[in-house]
Amino acid sequence: MKHIHILVIDDDAVACEFLQEALSREDYKVDTYTSAKEVLKKDLSQCDLLLSDIRMPEIDGLQFLRRVREKWPELPVILMTAYGSLETTMEALRLGAWDYISKPFSPEAIRTMVQKVLDVRRLRQLRMRGQPKIPGEPQFIGSSATMVEFYKQIVRIADAEASVLIEGESGTGKELATRALHQLSSRQEKPFVVVHCGAIPDTLLDSELFGYEKGAYTGANHKHEGLLASAHEGTIFLDEITEMPPPLQGKLLRFMQSGEIRRLGGHEVRHLSVRVVAATNRNIDEEVKKGNFRSDLLYRFVVRLHMPPLREHKEDLPQLIESLLKKLGYPSVRISDEAMELLVAYDWPGNVRELQNVLEQTILLSPFMVILPEHLPERFRPRRDPRLPLLPPLEEAERKQILQALQTTSWNQSQAAQLLGIDRKTLRTKIQRYGLLRNATS
C-alpha cells in the first residue's frame, strides 16, 4: 500500500522538525525543506500534500502557491503562518489553498486538518475521475471575516451525512448555502430537490413529499413517487420547515430516523438515502416553546448553521453590488461614493434579496451610468432638517443643480464650477449660502 507523501516547507528548521514528528506518527512519509525555491525544482506530481509557511525569504508562501497551482493544479496545499489576517486568508483561498492554519497549533490540530484535506482530495478524485466540471456551481460573494467563517463551516460539513438546519432571515441566501453543501458533497451528481413548505397547502404537502398510489384519494388518477423518492441518493431542501403542520412533522421525523417511506394509500415500504437540509427564518427554539414545532424533530438536525444577515457584513456590499449588477446585465453601471455611503448606512431588513430589488428599481428609473444619491429610493435619503427655512422654488432648484454638479464631479469645485458656467469663488459663496455638505443628498 502506497504511503501518503507529504512535503513540509518552512524556513524555520525547528518548525520542520515539529511537523515531521507530528505527522510521521500517522504513518505518513514526510520530507522537510527550508527553501520553497528548492522544492519548486522537484517533480511534485507524486506528492499527496504540501504544507508551506507563508513568511519565507526568496519566495513566500503565496508566491509558492501560485507556482504550484500553475504546474500541479490538483495538488493540495495547506498554508501556515504566525501572522494571520483576513486579507491573507482570502488571498490564500483565492489562489487555491485547500486550507489555512495559524501558528502556534497543536500536533492534534495539524493532524486533523491534514486528514480532512486528504479525505476531501480522495472524494474529489473519485467523483471527478473522467467527469467534466459541473457548470453553474453556486458561489458566495464576500470576503468579510463573518462570511469567511461561514464558508469554512460549509466546507467542514459539506461531505458529512448529517442533516442540517440553516437559520436566518429572509433573503440571506439559505437556498444558495444548501446548494453549496450539495455541490461540495459526494452527492453532487445526484438529485437536488427544493420544497417550499409554506407554498404548498397542508393537505397536499404530505402527498407531495411521500407520494401516493393511484386511487388513494379523489383525484389521484395516477401513482406519484413523491419528492423524497425523487431525491434518492441526493439532497432535499425543506425551505421554511416551521410552516410544516405538526402531524407531517411526525412523519418526517420517522423518515429521518429510519430512512423508510410508504406512499399514501400503499403498503410497500421503501428505504431511501436522502440528506435532509432544512431552513427557517423564524426563531425555531421559540416555535418549539409555543408548541408549533416538535423538539424531537429539531434534535434530528445534527448541525445548525446561522446564515449572517447583510447588516452583519456590510463591508461586503461593494462586492455584492458589483456581482448583482453583472447578474442584472449592467456591468458598466457605477455607484457614486455618496450613494454607496447611503447604501452602507442602511440596515437592509430584506438582506441580499432587497439589495437586488433596490438595484433593479434604481437602474430602471435612472438614465445615468453613475448612480447618485438622488437616484436611490426615498427611504435611503436622509430627511431634510425641519429647522432650515424653505427656499423659494428658483433658489431650491439652483441648490439642487449645484449639489448635483458637485456630486457628479466628486466634489471637485473647479470642475463643478465649469459645469455650472460660474467661477469658483461664486460657487464657494453659494455652497456656504445653501449650507451644502459633502454627504448631502437633497
N, C-alpha and C positions, 0 to 999 in steps of 0.2 A: 504494500500500500504506500502511495506517494505521500511523503511528509509535506505539510504546509510550509512553504518557504517565505519567510518574512525578512525584509531589509529595513534596518533602522538607520536613520541619518540624523546625527546631532553632533555639532562641533564640540560638545561637552562630553569627554570620554567617560566621566562618571555616570552621566545620564545613559549613555550607551550600555554600560555595564549593568545598570539597574534594569533596563528594559530587556536585555538579553537574559538575565536571571529570571525575571518575572514571566517572560513568555516561553522560555525553554521548559519550564515546569509543566506546560500543556503539551509537551512533545512537539512543539514547532521547531523547525530549523531556522535559526536566527543568525543573520550576519549583520555586523555593525560597521558603520563608516562615519568618519568625522568630516567628510567633504562631499557635498552634493555634486560638485564638478566631477569627482572621481566616479560616482555612481552613474552619471549620465554617459560615461564612456562604455558602460556594460550593456549587454543584451538582457533586458528585463522581461522578456516575453515568457520566461519560465517562472517568474516570481508570482506569488499569490497576493502579496500585500506590501505596501510601503508605509513606514511611519517616519515622518520628517518633522524636524523642528522648523520654526518659521524664521527666527532671527539667527542667521548664519553669515559668515563672511563670504566673499566672492559671489555666491549665488544663494539668495534667501529662499525660504520655503515656498513662497508664492511663485517666484520665477521658476523654481524647480518643478512645481506642479504644472505650470504652463508647458514646460518642455516635455514632461512625462505624458501629458494629455495629447500632445501632438503625435508622439511616437507610439504610445501604448494606451489608447483611449479607454480600454476596458479594465485597466489595472487600478484597483482601489488604492486610494491614498488617504491616510489619516494625518492631519496636521496637529502639531503640538506647539504651545507657546506659553511663556510665563507672562506675556504682555497682551492678554486677550482684550478685544474690543469688538463692538458690534460691527464696525466697518470692516475689520479684518475677517471676522466670521463670515459676513456676507460676501466679501470678495473671494474667500476660500471656497464657499459653496458655489458661487457663480462660476468659478474656474473649474469646478468639478471634483472638489474634495468630497469624499464619502462621509467623513465626519471630522470633528474638531474637538480637541480636549485641552483644557487649560492646566498648566502646571501650578503647583505640585499635584500629583494624583497618586492614588494607591495602586499597588500591583493588581488588586482585585478589579479596580475600576478600568484599567487598561486591558486586562484580560477579557472582561465583559464586553467592552467596546469592540475589541478585535474579533471576538466570537460572533457578535451581532453583524459586523460588516462581512465576515466570511459567510455567514448564513444567508445574508441578502444576496451576496455575489453568487452563491451556489443556486439559489432560487432563480435569479435573473438568468444565469446560464441555461438552466433547464427550460425556462419559459421562452427565452429569446432564440434558442437554437433553431436556426432555419426559419425564423419568423420575422416579418418586417416590423418596424416600429409602428405602433398604433397612432394614427393621426388624431388630433383633437384632444390630447391629454389635458385635463383641467390644470390650470395654473393659478396660483395665488399671486397677488400683486402686493408688494410692501416689503420694506427692509427694516422696519422698526423692531426694537427689542421684543415688543409684545407679539408681533407676527412671527418673528424668528422662533420664539419659544413655542408658538402654536405649530409651526411647521415641524419642529422636532418631535412634538407629541404625535403628529400624524404619521411621521416616518416610523417611530418606535412601534406603533400598534398596527401598522398597515397590514402586515402579513400574519398577524395573530388571528385565531379563530374566534376570539372573544367578541361578544355582542357589545355595541357601542351606543351610548346616548349622547347626542350633541345638544347642548342647551345654549340658547342665545336669542337675542331679539330678532324680530322680523327684518329681513333684508341684509343680514350679516354674511350670508353665503353658506348656510348649513348644508344645502344640497351639493354645492361645489366641494365642500370638505369631504362629504361622503363619496363623491365620485373620485376624489383623490385617493381615499382609502382603498377603493375598489381597484383603481388603475395601478396602485403600488403593490397590490397583493398578488398572490399566485392564482387568484380567481379572475384576473383581468380579462381573460379570453372568454369568460362565461357571462351569463346574462346579468344586467344591472336593471332592476325593476323599481320604479318610483310609484309610491302610493300616497296620495294626498288625502289623509284620513278625514279631514274636515270638509272635503269637496264631494265626498260620496255619502249619500243618505245612509243612516244607521241600518235601515232594513236591507240595504244592498251590500254594505261593506263586508258582512260575513260571507255571502256567496261569492263576492268578487275575490276575496282573499283565499278562501278554502275551496272554492269551486262547487259545482252541483251536478247531479245526474239529470238526465232528461226526465221530465215529469216530476221533478222534486217539488215544484210549486207551479201555480198557474202562470203561464208564460214561459216556463223553462222548456223550450222546444228542442233543445239540443244539450249535449254534455259540455260543461265548461270546466277546464282544468283548474282554473284559479291562479291568482298572481303568485302565490307561494310556490306552486308547482312550476310556474314559468321561470322562477328564479333559481331552480335547482342547480346546485354546484356554484352559484353566483352569489350576488348580494341583493337584498331587498331593503329599500329605504322607506321607512314609515314616517312621513312628514306629519308634524302636529299630532303626535300619538296621543296626547291628552284629550283629543276630540273623540277618541275611540270609546264606544259605550262599554260600561263595566262588564256585561256578560261576554262580550267579544274579547275583552282583556283577559278573562279567564281562559278562553280558548287559545289565545295567543300564548299565554303562559305555558299551557300544556304542550303546545308545539315546540316552544323554546327548550322545554325540559327533555322532551322525548324525540323531537325531530319527526314526529308522525302526524299525518293529517288524514282526514276522512271527508270526502266530498258530501255536501248536503244531499240527503236522500239516498246515500250509498252505504255500502258495508265494507268495501275494500279499504284496508289501511295501507297507506304508502309512506315510506320513510324518505325524507328529503335532507339534503345537505345545503342549508341556506344560512349565510351570515346575515344577521339582522342588525341593521343600523337604524336608529330612530332619532327624531328631533322634536324639540318643542320650544316655543317662545314664551311659555309660562313658567312660573316657579313650581317645579314638579313636586318639591317637598311640601309646599303649601297645598297642592292638589291632593296629595296623599292625606294630609291632615283633614281636609274637607270631605274626604271620602270619595273624591272624583277619580282617583287613580289608585290601583292596587299596589300596596307596598311590596308584595311578593313578586309582582311583575317588575317593579323598579329594581329589585335586587338581582333580577336575571341579567341586567345590563352590567357587565363586569367593569367596563370603562365609561366614565362620564367626562366628556370634554366641554369646556366653556369656550364658545365662539366669541371673540372680543368684539364689542360694538365699535363703530368707527370713531366715536369720540375718545376712545382709549388709545387710538394710534393715529391721530390726525396728522402726524408728521409724514404719513404715507399718502396724504391727499394729492400732492403733485403727481406722484407715480400713478395713482388710481385714475386721476383725471386724464392724464396722457393716454393711458390704456383704453379708457372708455371713449375718448374722442376718436381714437383709431377704430374701435369697435363700431361706433356710430357712423363712420365714414367721413370724419372731419379731422384728419391727422394734422392739417396745417393751421387749424384754429388755435389761438393762443389766449391764455388767461392773463390779464394785466396783473401787476404786483398788487395793486389796490384791491382788485376783485378777489385775488387769492387770499388776501388778508381777511376779507369778509367771510369767505368760504371756510377758512381755518377757524375763525371765531365762532362759527355756528356749531350747534351741538349734534346735529344730524340724528334726530329720533328715528328716521326711517332708514338710516345706515346707507350702505352702498346702493341699494335699490333707489332710495330717494336722491342720491347724488346723480345717478344716471338720468332720472326723471328731470332734475334741475338742468342738467346739461342739454338734454333734448329740447326742453322748453326754451332755454336761453338761446340756443342756436337757431331755432325756428323763428324767434321774434327779433333776433339781432342780425342786421345785414352786414356786420363787420367781421373781419378775420381776427380781430382782437376783442375779447370780451371785457368790457369796462364795468365798473360797479353799477352804473345805471341800467345795464342790460340784464342784471340779475333780478329774480322775482322780488317783490316788495318786502318780503319778510327778512331779506338779507341786509336791507338798508337801515342804518341807524335812524331813529326818529329825530326830526328837527327839534332843536331846543325851543320850547314854547316861550322862553323868556326873551328870545330875539324878536325884534319887530318885523312884521311882514313888509316886504318890499313892494313897491309899485310894480305892475306887470312888466314894464320895459326893463327896469333895473333887475328884476328877478331873472328875466331872460338873459340879460347881459352876464349876471353872476354865473348862471348855468353854462353859458358859452365859454366864459373864461375858465371855469372848472374843468370842462371837457377838454379844452386845449391843453391845460396843464397835465391832465391825466394821460392824454394821447402822447405827450412828449416826456412822460415820466417826470414831470415837474421841472423840466429844463426851461427856465424862464425866458432865455434868449430865443429858443425855438418856438415857445408858446406865443411870445410877443410877435414873432414873424408870422405865425399862422393867423393871428388876430389882426395883423396890419397896424399894430401900435408899437411905440418904443418901450424899452424895458422899464424905464422909470415910471411910465404911465401904468404899466402892468403891476408893478410893485405897489403903487398907490391904490389900485383897485383891489388887489389881494388884501391889503390892510383894511380898506373900507368895508369889504364884504365879509371880512373875518374868515377867509378861506384857509383851511388846514389841509395838510397833505393827505390825511385819511378821510377827508370829507367826501360824501357820495351824492349829495343832493343840495 
